[in-house]
């Protein structure tokens, strides 16, 4: 009895999901008909219906070229975020987050719907402005540390900056901190710099949103 009730609930849930997807123009009548035909002894196999529907939705919305774009940009996004996490250089940190921003723009606009394109454009504009401010803050930090550490990449290393943090010019350091906070805060979606966040999470692919 419990198994029959479970199958009945799964049947109704899948039918409701199909109707919602069809009403939203995500899938067409042909896909609905094919999915409904997935039956075993007159009972809907919930798992088969789910995976069949997911497969058809992906094929319907994404071409082979877009799937290749998704996988390549997803790997680039992961690489740049890991690079930003592991690097010891403030300059490389900025480059990594800029690369992650550009990869994310292409991922958000993957479905090419008006809503996804709008979300990608909003993300690009707001995060682009934020990254520009973070660059200015990084340059200020470099000029403040250059007097103590000399020219070259050493003036942007976290380990070197930590050694001379008490000797840096307080005014320049404070201004650099504000620009870095606002710039990277926009990128990570800190309130009130998070205007891009709801649209980007709603329109981008689920793995990217997660």
C-alpha positions as CSV (number, residue, x, y, z in Angstrom):
1,X,0.0,0.0,0.0
2,X,2.8,2.4,0.9
3,X,4.6,1.6,-2.4
4,X,1.5,2.3,-4.4
5,X,0.9,5.6,-2.6
6,X,4.5,6.6,-3.2
7,X,4.2,5.8,-6.9
8,X,0.9,7.7,-7.1
9,X,2.4,10.8,-5.4
10,X,5.5,10.6,-7.7
11,X,3.3,10.3,-10.7
12,X,1.3,13.4,-9.8
13,X,4.5,15.4,-8.9
14,X,6.1,14.5,-12.3
15,X,2.9,15.4,-14.2
16,X,2.8,18.8,-12.4
17,X,6.5,19.4,-13.2
18,X,5.9,18.6,-16.8
19,X,3.0,21.0,-17.0
20,X,5.0,23.8,-15.4
21,X,8.0,23.3,-17.8
22,X,5.6,23.2,-20.7
23,X,3.8,26.4,-19.6
24,X,7.2,28.1,-19.3
25,X,8.1,27.1,-22.8
26,X,11.1,25.1,-21.5
27,X,9.9,21.9,-23.2
28,X,7.4,21.3,-26.0
29,X,4.6,18.9,-26.5
30,X,6.8,16.3,-28.2
31,X,9.0,16.1,-25.1
32,X,6.0,15.8,-22.8
33,X,4.6,13.0,-24.9
34,X,8.0,11.1,-24.9
35,X,8.4,11.5,-21.1
36,X,4.8,10.3,-20.4
37,X,5.5,7.2,-22.4
38,X,8.1,6.1,-19.9
39,X,6.0,3.6,-17.9
40,X,6.6,0.2,-16.4
41,X,3.6,-2.1,-16.0
42,X,1.3,0.9,-16.0
43,X,3.1,2.6,-13.2
44,X,5.3,5.7,-13.7
45,X,9.0,5.0,-12.9
46,X,9.8,8.3,-11.2
47,X,13.5,8.1,-11.6
48,X,13.3,7.3,-15.3
49,X,10.9,10.1,-15.9
50,X,13.1,12.6,-14.0
51,X,16.3,11.7,-15.8
52,X,14.5,11.5,-19.2
53,X,12.9,14.9,-18.6
54,X,16.2,16.4,-17.5
55,X,18.0,15.1,-20.5
56,X,15.4,16.4,-22.9
57,X,15.4,19.9,-21.3
58,X,19.2,20.2,-21.5
59,X,19.2,19.1,-25.2
60,X,16.3,21.4,-26.0
61,X,17.9,24.5,-24.4
62,X,21.6,24.0,-25.2
63,X,23.3,23.2,-28.4
64,X,26.5,21.3,-28.6
65,X,28.5,24.5,-28.9
66,X,26.9,25.9,-25.8
67,X,27.6,22.8,-23.9
68,X,31.2,23.0,-24.8
69,X,31.2,26.7,-23.8
70,X,29.6,25.8,-20.5
71,X,32.2,23.1,-19.6
72,X,35.2,25.2,-20.7
73,X,34.0,28.3,-18.8
74,X,33.1,26.2,-15.8
75,X,36.6,24.8,-15.6
76,X,38.1,28.3,-16.2
77,X,35.9,29.6,-13.4
78,X,37.1,26.9,-11.0
79,X,40.7,27.5,-11.9
80,X,40.6,31.2,-11.4
81,X,38.8,30.9,-8.1
82,X,41.3,28.4,-6.8
83,X,44.1,30.6,-8.0
84,X,42.7,33.6,-6.1
85,X,42.5,31.4,-3.0
86,X,46.0,30.1,-3.2
87,X,48.1,33.0,-4.5
88,X,50.4,35.0,-2.4
89,X,50.4,38.0,-4.7
90,X,47.8,40.7,-4.6
91,X,48.3,41.4,-8.4
92,X,47.6,37.8,-9.3
93,X,44.6,37.8,-7.0
94,X,43.2,40.7,-9.0
95,X,43.9,39.0,-12.3
96,X,42.3,35.7,-11.1
97,X,39.1,37.5,-10.0
98,X,38.9,39.4,-13.2
99,X,39.2,36.1,-15.1
100,X,36.5,34.6,-12.9
101,X,34.2,37.6,-13.6
102,X,34.6,37.2,-17.4
103,X,34.0,33.4,-17.2
104,X,30.9,34.0,-15.0
105,X,29.4,36.5,-17.5
106,X,29.5,33.8,-20.2
107,X,28.0,31.2,-17.9
108,X,25.1,33.4,-16.7
109,X,24.2,34.2,-20.4
110,X,24.4,30.5,-21.4
111,X,20.7,30.1,-22.2
112,X,20.6,33.2,-24.3
113,X,17.1,34.2,-23.0
114,X,16.3,37.9,-22.5
115,X,16.4,37.5,-18.7
116,X,19.7,35.7,-18.7
117,X,21.3,38.3,-21.0
118,X,20.0,41.1,-18.8
119,X,21.4,39.3,-15.7
120,X,24.8,38.8,-17.4
121,X,24.9,42.4,-18.6
122,X,24.1,43.7,-15.1
123,X,26.7,41.4,-13.6
124,X,29.3,42.5,-16.1
125,X,28.7,46.2,-15.5
126,X,28.5,46.1,-11.7
127,X,31.3,43.7,-11.1
128,X,33.4,45.4,-13.8
129,X,33.1,48.7,-11.9
130,X,33.9,46.8,-8.6
131,X,37.0,45.1,-10.1
132,X,38.2,48.5,-11.4
133,X,38.0,49.9,-7.9
134,X,39.8,46.9,-6.5
135,X,42.6,47.5,-9.1
136,X,42.9,51.1,-8.0
137,X,43.2,49.9,-4.4
138,X,45.8,47.4,-5.3
139,X,47.9,50.1,-7.1
140,X,47.6,52.3,-4.0
141,X,48.8,49.5,-1.8
142,X,51.7,48.9,-4.1
143,X,52.8,52.5,-4.0
144,X,52.6,52.5,-0.2
145,X,54.7,49.3,0.1
146,X,57.2,50.2,-2.7
147,X,58.9,52.7,-0.5
148,X,59.7,50.0,2.1
149,X,60.1,46.8,-0.1
150,X,61.4,48.3,-3.3
151,X,60.0,47.8,-6.8
152,X,59.0,44.5,-8.4
153,X,56.4,41.9,-7.4
154,X,57.6,41.7,-3.8
155,X,55.7,44.8,-2.8
156,X,52.4,42.9,-3.5
157,X,53.2,39.7,-1.6
158,X,51.0,39.0,1.4
159,X,54.0,37.7,3.4
160,X,56.1,40.8,2.6
161,X,53.3,43.2,3.4
162,X,52.6,41.4,6.7
163,X,56.3,42.1,7.8
164,X,56.0,45.8,7.2
165,X,52.4,46.5,8.0
166,X,53.3,48.7,10.9
167,X,55.4,50.9,8.7
168,X,53.0,51.6,5.9
169,X,51.6,55.1,5.4
170,X,48.2,55.0,7.4
171,X,46.4,57.4,5.1
172,X,47.3,55.7,1.9
173,X,46.6,52.3,3.5
174,X,43.2,53.4,4.6
175,X,42.2,54.7,1.2
176,X,43.5,51.5,-0.4
177,X,41.5,49.4,2.0
178,X,38.3,51.3,1.2
179,X,38.8,50.7,-2.6
180,X,39.6,47.1,-2.0
181,X,36.6,46.5,0.2
182,X,34.2,48.2,-2.2
183,X,35.7,46.5,-5.2
184,X,35.9,43.0,-4.0
185,X,32.8,43.5,-1.9
186,X,30.9,44.1,-5.2
187,X,32.4,41.0,-6.7
188,X,31.3,38.7,-3.8
189,X,27.9,40.4,-3.4
190,X,28.2,42.1,0.0
191,X,25.2,44.2,1.0
192,X,24.5,46.8,-0.3
193,X,26.6,45.9,-3.3
194,X,24.6,42.8,-4.2
195,X,22.2,44.2,-6.9
196,X,23.5,41.7,-9.5
197,X,23.2,38.7,-7.2
198,X,19.5,37.7,-7.4
199,X,19.3,37.9,-11.2
200,X,22.6,36.1,-11.7
201,X,21.7,33.2,-9.4
202,X,18.2,32.9,-10.9
203,X,19.3,32.8,-14.6
204,X,22.6,31.1,-14.5
205,X,23.1,27.3,-14.6
206,X,22.5,25.6,-11.2
207,X,26.1,24.4,-10.7
208,X,27.4,27.9,-11.3
209,X,24.8,29.4,-8.9
210,X,25.8,26.8,-6.2
